[in-house]
Amino acid sequence: MDDQGDPEVLDRLLAARFSCRGFSPDEVPEDDIRAILTSAARTPSWCNVQPWHVDIVSGDSLQRLRDDLRADASLGSDYPFPPGYEGVHAERRREVGWQLYQAVGVAKGDREGSLREMLRNFEFFDAPHVAVISAPAPLGVYAAIDCGLFVQSFLLAAQARGVATVAQAALAQKSEFLRGWLNLPDDRLIVCGISFGYADPEHPANSFRAGRAPLHELARFHR
C-alpha cells in the first residue's frame, strides 16, 4: 500500500456500521473475537497507557448475566450521565429515539412500550456476546476518552469481519453490579458495554439508520 492509504475502505466501514438492536443467536468464533480485539488494541492512547480492560461474556455465562441483571434493581454509573439534553443535542436524541420507536411499533405516549425497549439494553438485544469495557480510576477522565477510542476501533474491526455491534452506555448504569459480577477490583470503572454478534436482518429495530449532522454543524475552518 502506498503512503496515500485507502480511504475508501474506512469510508465503507463507517457507512455500513450501525447500532444493531436485533441479533441472530449464532456465536462469533473465538478466533474472530480475538482478531477483533487484536485490531482494536492498536488504538492510540494518552502516553500509550492503554487503559482499557475488556471482559467478554458469552454462552451460559451471558445467560446467567441476563438473569442476574433482571433481578438487580440497583442503578448508578461510575461516570456521571448528562443531567439533561438541550438544543440541538436534545433534537438529535429525540430524532433517533423516535426512529427506533417507529421501527418497532411503539406509539407516541406508550410508556410501557418505551420502557420495554429501554430494558432490552440489559438483555443485550439478544446478542450472543457482550464486551464490558472498564478503565482504571486513578487515570481519570483521560482513561475514559482513551476507552472511547478503543470502542470505536472495536466497532470498526468487528464491522470489517461482518460482525454487528451496538455500544451501550446504558450498561454503565449497572456499574457496581457489573464490577461485582465480573470480579473486577474496586478501582476499575465501568465505561460501557458492546453487545455484538451477527445482525438479524429481519428484526425491525435494524430497519433504520441514524442521521448525521452536516459538516457545517460540526466543524469550523480557521485560516
Secondary structure as UniProt FT lines:
FT   TURN            3..4
FT   HELIX           7..16
FT   HELIX           30..40
FT   TURN            41..42
FT   HELIX           46..48
FT   STRAND          53..58
FT   HELIX           59..71
FT   HELIX           87..104
FT   TURN            108..109
FT   HELIX           111..119
FT   HELIX           120..126
FT   STRAND          129..136
FT   HELIX           137..139
FT   HELIX           140..160
FT   TURN            161..162
FT   STRAND          164..168
FT   HELIX           169..173
FT   HELIX           175..181
FT   TURN            182..183
FT   TURN            186..187
FT   STRAND          188..197
FT   TURN            201..202
FT   HELIX           204..206
FT   HELIX           215..218
//
